[in-house]
Amino acid sequence: MYDTTDVLILAFGWMAIFEGVSPLLFPETWRRAVRELVEQPESGLRSFGGVLVGCGLCLVWYFPADRGETLIH
């Protein structure tokens, strides 16, 4: 079984892989997307961030690392 540090390192590793694929394969498209993102209002960015956090929490809750019970009882 993994301890907390192992899981966090593994999660950061996967995050780095997923975040790096777009600029690696499609740098110009990625650059345009970042430019458009910078021009968005703060409220829109906060909403988008909230949705991402909510989706991430749902995934962690429904698919825990040990595949046993959910982490929130």
C-alpha positions as YAML, in Angstrom:
chain: A
units: angstrom
residues:
- id: 1
  name: MET
  ca: [0.00, 0.00, 0.00]
- id: 2
  name: TYR
  ca: [1.12, 3.55, -0.65]
- id: 3
  name: ASP
  ca: [1.61, 6.09, 2.09]
- id: 4
  name: THR
  ca: [0.43, 9.70, 1.76]
- id: 5
  name: THR
  ca: [3.74, 11.01, 0.45]
- id: 6
  name: ASP
  ca: [3.86, 8.39, -2.30]
- id: 7
  name: VAL
  ca: [0.31, 9.23, -3.38]
- id: 8
  name: LEU
  ca: [1.03, 12.98, -3.46]
- id: 9
  name: ILE
  ca: [4.21, 12.51, -5.47]
- id: 10
  name: LEU
  ca: [2.38, 10.21, -7.87]
- id: 11
  name: ALA
  ca: [-0.48, 12.73, -8.23]
- id: 12
  name: PHE
  ca: [1.95, 15.59, -8.95]
- id: 13
  name: GLY
  ca: [3.73, 13.41, -11.49]
- id: 14
  name: TRP
  ca: [0.49, 12.66, -13.36]
- id: 15
  name: MET
  ca: [-0.50, 16.32, -13.16]
- id: 16
  name: ALA
  ca: [2.83, 17.34, -14.72]
- id: 17
  name: ILE
  ca: [2.35, 14.82, -17.52]
- id: 18
  name: PHE
  ca: [-1.18, 16.00, -18.31]
- id: 19
  name: GLU
  ca: [-0.26, 19.67, -18.08]
- id: 20
  name: GLY
  ca: [2.79, 19.23, -20.30]
- id: 21
  name: VAL
  ca: [1.18, 17.34, -23.18]
- id: 22
  name: SER
  ca: [-0.62, 20.35, -24.72]
- id: 23
  name: PRO
  ca: [2.35, 22.73, -24.92]
- id: 24
  name: LEU
  ca: [4.57, 19.85, -26.07]
- id: 25
  name: LEU
  ca: [2.34, 18.74, -28.94]
- id: 26
  name: PHE
  ca: [0.42, 21.94, -29.80]
- id: 27
  name: PRO
  ca: [2.49, 24.95, -28.65]
- id: 28
  name: GLU
  ca: [0.78, 27.60, -30.80]
- id: 29
  name: THR
  ca: [-2.74, 26.44, -29.92]
- id: 30
  name: TRP
  ca: [-1.74, 26.33, -26.26]
- id: 31
  name: ARG
  ca: [-0.33, 29.86, -26.46]
- id: 32
  name: ARG
  ca: [-3.59, 31.19, -27.98]
- id: 33
  name: ALA
  ca: [-5.62, 29.45, -25.28]
- id: 34
  name: VAL
  ca: [-3.49, 31.02, -22.54]
- id: 35
  name: ARG
  ca: [-3.88, 34.47, -24.11]
- id: 36
  name: GLU
  ca: [-7.66, 34.05, -24.16]
- id: 37
  name: LEU
  ca: [-7.62, 32.79, -20.59]
- id: 38
  name: VAL
  ca: [-5.72, 35.87, -19.40]
- id: 39
  name: GLU
  ca: [-8.41, 38.10, -20.91]
- id: 40
  name: GLN
  ca: [-11.28, 36.41, -19.06]
- id: 41
  name: PRO
  ca: [-12.94, 38.22, -16.14]
- id: 42
  name: GLU
  ca: [-11.94, 37.18, -12.63]
- id: 43
  name: SER
  ca: [-15.42, 35.83, -11.87]
- id: 44
  name: GLY
  ca: [-15.23, 33.46, -14.83]
- id: 45
  name: LEU
  ca: [-11.82, 32.18, -13.76]
- id: 46
  name: ARG
  ca: [-13.07, 31.61, -10.21]
- id: 47
  name: SER
  ca: [-16.08, 29.69, -11.50]
- id: 48
  name: PHE
  ca: [-13.88, 27.56, -13.74]
- id: 49
  name: GLY
  ca: [-11.50, 26.89, -10.84]
- id: 50
  name: GLY
  ca: [-14.40, 25.93, -8.60]
- id: 51
  name: VAL
  ca: [-15.72, 23.46, -11.16]
- id: 52
  name: LEU
  ca: [-12.27, 21.89, -11.53]
- id: 53
  name: VAL
  ca: [-11.86, 21.55, -7.76]
- id: 54
  name: GLY
  ca: [-15.34, 20.04, -7.48]
- id: 55
  name: CYS
  ca: [-14.63, 17.52, -10.24]
- id: 56
  name: GLY
  ca: [-11.30, 16.62, -8.65]
- id: 57
  name: LEU
  ca: [-12.91, 16.07, -5.25]
- id: 58
  name: CYS
  ca: [-15.57, 13.84, -6.80]
- id: 59
  name: LEU
  ca: [-12.91, 11.74, -8.53]
- id: 60
  name: VAL
  ca: [-10.88, 11.39, -5.35]
- id: 61
  name: TRP
  ca: [-13.99, 10.48, -3.39]
- id: 62
  name: TYR
  ca: [-15.36, 7.91, -5.84]
- id: 63
  name: PHE
  ca: [-12.03, 6.39, -6.90]
- id: 64
  name: PRO
  ca: [-9.83, 6.19, -3.79]
- id: 65
  name: ALA
  ca: [-6.28, 4.86, -4.08]
- id: 66
  name: ASP
  ca: [-6.98, 1.64, -2.18]
- id: 67
  name: ARG
  ca: [-10.09, 0.72, -4.25]
- id: 68
  name: GLY
  ca: [-11.79, -0.25, -1.01]
- id: 69
  name: GLU
  ca: [-14.33, 2.02, 0.58]
- id: 70
  name: THR
  ca: [-14.70, 5.67, -0.38]
- id: 71
  name: LEU
  ca: [-12.51, 8.04, 1.62]
- id: 72
  name: ILE
  ca: [-15.53, 9.94, 2.99]
- id: 73
  name: HIS
  ca: [-17.78, 7.66, 5.02]
...
